Amino acid sequence: MIPPEFMPLPNTDGAPSFTGSPYEIDDFLRHFEYLCDRRGIVYHEMCQSVPEYTTEKIRTLWENLPEHKAGNWEAYKARILSLYPERDPGYRQSHGALMRLIRRQARMEIDRLSEFAEYNREFLWIASWRVKQGYMTESKRDEYFADGIHKDLLSEARSLLKRRHTGPKRKSSDPWPHKDLADACIEVLMTRDTEDRGSVWDSDGDHDRDVDEYDYKVAARHREIEEAKVRHHRLEVEQENIRDIAATVKSGSETQAQTNTLVVQMLRYLVEAVSQVTSVPLPAWAAA
């Protein structure tokens, strides 16, 4: 139960919230512990309160843990964290995670600067941590970074670096430093973007033809809609006529001959209505 005099209510301003992402569990618990510490909430109350700041499904899961009732916050927190092994940097920033990123990215053509920037950030998030932990050298980082760049962009960036290189002669097998290669890729993509903008102005005629074709298709679609509305209105009118005839037949006020005539007329109206909606020609007896 949440002590209302101490903690903010769930789903209110300033309240911690956890919806299930394993990558947010650490921040959530840090926020929760900070609020509890500022308000002097004891461990037993923390164990009782923390599930209230999650979803219904997660709350049920956490409340059913044996550590929930024991009142030992550190043990309870450790048990909660054990449910989200993906949060461990050793998993999220593992060699396997880096290889998956590189293989996936190498198959993707990069046409926009934002696409390259996203890859660069994701690569550095994993690789920088591995270099810092001593799991990987900077030279290996540079090699892996190049492996994840699509061959077309990589070729242009390397050519740019070779033309500008003024230092000692390099071996072709030596990887370019990460920052140098990243800057070259950015420059190539920005140059491409500038050239593409120029080609847009050169193709105004093609653009106009595309606009004309689009306008024609829109107008044709509008005509189809209007024709459908007309057919629908005709069908409603014919249905109303059929209802009137059926009411007359039901009343039994006409002779049998009149009834037969009305039935035939009702069938003719029905066939005409279907013909108008489906565009199928009338049969001979109905057209007579």
C-alpha positions as CSV (number, residue, x, y, z in Angstrom):
1,M,0.0,0.0,0.0
2,I,1.4,3.4,-1.0
3,P,1.8,5.9,1.9
4,P,0.0,8.9,0.4
5,E,1.7,11.4,2.7
6,F,5.1,10.4,1.4
7,M,5.0,9.1,-2.2
8,P,3.3,10.6,-5.3
9,L,0.4,8.6,-6.5
10,P,0.9,6.3,-9.5
11,N,0.4,8.0,-12.9
12,T,0.8,11.5,-11.5
13,D,3.5,14.2,-12.1
14,G,6.8,13.1,-10.6
15,A,5.8,9.5,-10.0
16,P,8.1,6.7,-11.2
17,S,6.6,4.4,-13.8
18,F,7.6,1.1,-15.3
19,T,5.9,-0.5,-18.3
20,G,8.0,-3.6,-18.8
21,S,11.1,-2.5,-20.9
22,P,14.1,-4.3,-19.5
23,Y,16.2,-1.3,-20.6
24,E,14.3,1.0,-18.3
25,I,14.2,-1.1,-15.1
26,D,17.4,0.3,-13.6
27,D,16.4,3.9,-14.1
28,F,13.0,3.2,-12.7
29,L,14.4,1.6,-9.5
30,R,16.9,4.4,-9.1
31,H,14.1,7.0,-9.3
32,F,11.9,5.0,-6.9
33,E,14.8,4.7,-4.4
34,Y,15.6,8.4,-4.6
35,L,12.0,9.4,-3.8
36,C,11.8,6.9,-0.9
37,D,15.2,8.1,0.5
38,R,14.1,11.8,0.3
39,R,10.9,10.9,2.2
40,G,12.3,8.6,4.8
41,I,10.4,5.5,3.6
42,V,11.6,2.3,5.2
43,Y,12.5,-0.9,3.3
44,H,9.3,-2.8,4.2
45,E,7.1,0.0,2.8
46,M,9.3,0.2,-0.3
47,C,8.7,-3.5,-1.0
48,Q,4.9,-3.0,-0.6
49,S,4.8,0.2,-2.7
50,V,7.0,-0.5,-5.7
51,P,4.6,-2.8,-7.6
52,E,2.0,-0.1,-7.6
53,Y,4.1,2.0,-10.0
54,T,3.9,-0.7,-12.8
55,T,1.2,-2.2,-15.0
56,E,-1.4,-4.6,-13.7
57,K,0.4,-7.6,-15.2
58,I,3.8,-6.6,-13.8
59,R,2.3,-5.8,-10.4
60,T,0.8,-9.3,-10.1
61,L,4.2,-10.8,-11.1
62,W,6.2,-8.8,-8.6
63,E,3.7,-9.2,-5.7
64,N,3.8,-13.0,-6.1
65,L,7.6,-13.1,-5.6
66,P,8.5,-14.6,-2.2
67,E,10.7,-11.6,-1.4
68,H,7.8,-9.2,-1.7
69,K,6.4,-10.1,1.8
70,A,9.7,-10.6,3.4
71,G,10.4,-6.9,3.5
72,N,14.1,-7.1,2.6
73,W,14.4,-4.4,-0.1
74,E,17.8,-5.4,-1.4
75,A,16.8,-9.0,-1.8
76,Y,13.5,-8.0,-3.4
77,K,15.3,-5.6,-5.8
78,A,17.8,-8.3,-6.8
79,R,15.0,-10.7,-7.4
80,I,13.2,-8.2,-9.6
81,L,16.3,-7.4,-11.6
82,S,16.9,-11.1,-12.2
83,L,13.7,-11.2,-14.2
84,Y,15.2,-8.8,-16.8
85,P,18.6,-10.3,-17.8
86,E,18.6,-8.3,-21.1
87,R,19.4,-5.2,-19.0
88,D,22.9,-6.4,-18.4
89,P,25.5,-4.4,-20.5
90,G,27.4,-7.7,-20.9
91,Y,24.3,-8.9,-23.0
92,R,23.2,-5.7,-24.6
93,Q,26.8,-4.7,-25.6
94,S,28.2,-8.1,-26.2
95,H,30.4,-9.2,-29.1
96,G,27.4,-11.1,-30.5
97,A,25.2,-7.9,-30.3
98,L,27.9,-6.0,-32.2
99,M,28.2,-8.7,-34.9
100,R,24.5,-8.7,-35.4
101,L,24.5,-5.0,-35.8
102,I,27.4,-5.1,-38.3
103,R,25.9,-7.9,-40.4
104,R,22.4,-6.2,-40.5
105,Q,23.8,-2.8,-41.4
106,A,26.3,-4.0,-44.1
107,R,23.3,-5.3,-46.2
108,M,21.5,-2.0,-46.0
109,E,22.2,0.8,-48.5
110,I,22.7,4.1,-46.8
111,D,21.2,7.0,-48.8
112,R,20.4,9.5,-46.0
113,L,22.6,11.2,-43.5
114,S,20.2,10.2,-40.7
115,E,20.6,6.5,-41.5
116,F,24.3,6.7,-41.2
117,A,24.2,8.7,-38.0
118,E,21.9,6.2,-36.5
119,Y,24.3,3.3,-37.3
120,N,27.2,5.3,-36.0
121,R,25.5,6.0,-32.7
122,E,24.4,2.4,-32.2
123,F,27.9,1.1,-33.1
124,L,29.6,3.5,-30.7
125,W,27.2,2.6,-27.9
126,I,28.4,-1.0,-28.0
127,A,32.0,-0.6,-29.3
128,S,33.0,2.2,-26.9
129,W,31.8,0.2,-23.9
130,R,33.8,-2.8,-25.1
131,V,36.9,-0.8,-25.6
132,K,36.6,0.8,-22.2
133,Q,36.1,-2.6,-20.6
134,G,39.2,-3.9,-22.4
135,Y,37.3,-6.4,-24.4
136,M,38.3,-4.8,-27.7
137,T,41.2,-2.7,-29.1
138,E,40.6,0.6,-30.9
139,S,42.1,-0.9,-34.0
140,K,39.6,-3.7,-33.9
141,R,36.8,-1.2,-33.3
142,D,37.9,0.7,-36.5
143,E,37.9,-2.5,-38.5
144,Y,34.4,-3.5,-37.3
145,F,33.0,-0.1,-38.0
146,A,34.0,-0.3,-41.6
147,D,32.6,-3.8,-41.9
148,G,29.1,-2.4,-41.1
149,I,29.1,0.3,-43.8
150,H,27.5,-0.6,-47.2
151,K,30.1,-1.2,-49.9
152,D,29.1,1.7,-52.1
153,L,29.3,4.3,-49.3
154,L,32.5,2.7,-47.9
155,S,34.2,2.8,-51.3
156,E,33.4,6.5,-51.8
157,A,34.5,7.4,-48.3
158,R,37.8,5.5,-48.6
159,S,38.5,7.2,-51.9
160,L,38.0,10.6,-50.4
161,L,40.4,9.7,-47.5
162,K,43.0,8.4,-49.8
163,R,43.0,11.6,-51.9
164,R,43.5,13.7,-48.8
165,H,45.9,11.6,-47.0
166,T,49.3,13.3,-46.6
167,G,50.9,11.2,-43.9
168,P,53.1,8.1,-44.2
169,K,52.1,5.5,-46.8
170,R,49.4,3.3,-45.5
171,K,48.8,-0.4,-46.0
172,S,45.6,-1.2,-47.8
173,S,44.7,-3.6,-45.0
174,D,45.0,-0.9,-42.3
175,P,41.6,0.3,-41.2
176,W,40.9,4.0,-41.2
177,P,40.4,5.5,-37.7
178,H,36.7,5.5,-36.8
179,K,36.4,9.3,-36.6
180,D,38.1,9.9,-40.0
181,L,36.0,7.3,-41.7
182,A,32.8,8.5,-40.1
183,D,33.6,12.1,-41.1
184,A,34.3,11.0,-44.7
185,C,31.0,9.1,-44.9
186,I,29.1,12.2,-43.6
187,E,30.8,14.4,-46.2
188,V,29.9,11.9,-49.0
189,L,26.3,11.8,-48.0
190,M,26.0,15.6,-47.7
191,T,27.5,15.9,-51.2
192,R,25.0,13.4,-52.5
193,D,22.2,15.3,-50.9
194,T,23.3,18.6,-52.6
195,E,23.5,16.9,-56.0
196,D,20.1,15.3,-55.6
197,R,18.6,18.7,-54.8
198,G,20.1,20.0,-58.0
199,S,18.6,17.2,-60.0
200,V,15.2,17.9,-58.6
201,W,15.2,21.4,-60.2
202,D,16.4,19.9,-63.5
203,S,13.5,17.5,-63.7
204,D,10.6,20.0,-63.4
205,G,9.0,18.7,-66.6
206,D,8.9,15.1,-65.2
207,H,7.5,16.5,-62.0
208,D,4.7,18.3,-63.9
209,R,3.8,15.2,-65.8
210,D,3.6,13.3,-62.5
211,V,1.3,16.0,-61.1
212,D,-0.9,15.9,-64.1
213,E,-1.2,12.1,-63.9
214,Y,-2.0,12.3,-60.2
215,D,-4.7,15.0,-60.8
216,Y,-6.3,12.8,-63.5
217,K,-6.4,9.8,-61.2
218,V,-8.0,11.9,-58.4
219,A,-10.6,13.3,-60.8
220,A,-11.4,9.8,-62.1
221,R,-11.8,8.6,-58.5
222,H,-14.2,11.5,-57.7
223,R,-16.3,10.5,-60.7
224,E,-16.5,7.0,-59.5
225,I,-17.6,8.1,-56.1
226,E,-20.3,10.4,-57.5
227,E,-21.6,7.6,-59.8
228,A,-21.8,5.3,-56.9
229,K,-23.8,7.8,-54.9
230,V,-26.3,8.1,-57.8
231,R,-26.7,4.3,-58.0
232,H,-27.1,4.2,-54.3
233,H,-29.9,6.8,-54.4
234,R,-31.7,5.0,-57.2
235,L,-31.5,1.8,-55.2
236,E,-33.1,3.5,-52.1
237,V,-35.9,4.9,-54.3
238,E,-36.6,1.4,-55.7
239,Q,-36.5,-0.2,-52.3
240,E,-39.1,2.4,-51.1
241,N,-41.4,1.5,-54.0
242,I,-41.0,-2.2,-53.2
243,R,-41.9,-1.6,-49.6
244,D,-45.0,0.4,-50.6
245,I,-46.2,-2.4,-52.9
246,A,-45.5,-5.1,-50.3
247,A,-47.6,-3.1,-47.8
248,T,-50.5,-2.9,-50.3
249,V,-50.4,-6.6,-51.0
250,K,-50.4,-7.4,-47.3
251,S,-53.5,-5.2,-46.6
252,G,-55.6,-7.6,-48.8
253,S,-57.8,-4.7,-50.0
254,E,-57.2,-5.5,-53.7
255,T,-58.6,-8.3,-55.8
256,Q,-56.5,-11.3,-56.8
257,A,-55.9,-9.8,-60.2
258,Q,-54.7,-6.6,-58.8
259,T,-52.5,-8.5,-56.3
260,N,-50.9,-10.5,-59.2
261,T,-50.3,-7.3,-61.1
262,L,-48.7,-5.7,-58.0
263,V,-46.5,-8.7,-57.4
264,V,-45.2,-8.6,-61.0
265,Q,-44.6,-4.8,-60.7
266,M,-42.7,-5.4,-57.4
267,L,-40.5,-8.0,-59.1
268,R,-39.9,-5.6,-62.0
269,Y,-38.8,-2.9,-59.6
270,L,-36.5,-5.3,-57.8
271,V,-34.8,-6.5,-61.0
272,E,-34.5,-2.9,-62.2
273,A,-32.8,-1.9,-59.0
274,V,-30.3,-4.7,-59.1
275,S,-29.7,-4.0,-62.8
276,Q,-28.9,-0.3,-62.1
277,V,-26.5,-1.2,-59.2
278,T,-24.7,-4.0,-61.0
279,S,-25.0,-2.7,-64.6
280,V,-26.4,-6.0,-65.7
281,P,-29.0,-5.7,-68.6
282,L,-32.6,-6.2,-67.8
283,P,-34.2,-9.6,-68.9
284,A,-36.8,-9.4,-71.6
285,W,-39.9,-9.9,-69.4
286,A,-38.8,-7.0,-67.1
287,A,-37.9,-4.7,-69.9
288,A,-41.3,-5.1,-71.5
